[in-house]
């Protein structure tokens, strides 16, 4: 049910925040369940490097990654 899925999602979001607080990071898999703010705290510093590299190898922005758009905006 939607209510159960929402409860499970909230639990994973809280666990990912706890993971970050303990010094860890979640794996960036297709269906990661973490708040966008938590993912940015975990990966934000490296995201700039990734975006710069992507601009270098894909200047025409041919490659699109829905996961990155959905989770990092």
N, C-alpha and C positions, 0 to 999 in steps of 0.2 A: 504494500500500500504506500501511498505518497507520504503519509505521516511517518511510517517506519523508515522509509528511505531518507527523509529529512532528518530524522533522529540519528541515523547512521552517519550521514554526511556531516552533521554537527560534531559527532564524536571524532571523526577523522580530522576535521578542521582543528579541534582542540588538541588532539594528539600531535598534529604537525607543529602547532605552536609550542607544545611542550618539548618536542624534539629539537626545535630551534633553540629554545631556552637552555637546553642541555648541551648545546654546541653542535647539534647534528643538522642534517638536511634530508628532506624527503627525496626519493628518486622521482625524476620527471618522466613519468609514464603517461600513457594516453589519458587515463582517467584519474589523475591525481586529485585528491580531495583536500584542498587547503585553501585558506583565504588568500586572495591576491596579495594583500599586504604582507602576509607571512612569506609567500614565495619571493616577493621582492626583497624582503630582508635577507632571505637565504641566498638568493642568486643575483641580486641587483648589481653588485659590484662587478661580477663576471659578465653580466648581460651586456654591459657597454662594450666589452671586448668582442663578444659574439656579434653584436649589431655592426661593429666596425668591420669585422672580418667578412660578414655577409655582404656588406656594401661593396667590399673590395672584389669578392668573387661573383657577386650577382648584382652588378650595378643597374641592370634593367628590371630588377625585382621580379624576375620570372618565377622563382621559387616562393611558394607561400606555405606557411605553417599555421594551420588553424589552432593548434595547441598553444603556440606562443602568443598568438593574438588573443585567444580566450583567457589565458592565464596571466599575461604580462601587458596586454593592451597595446 
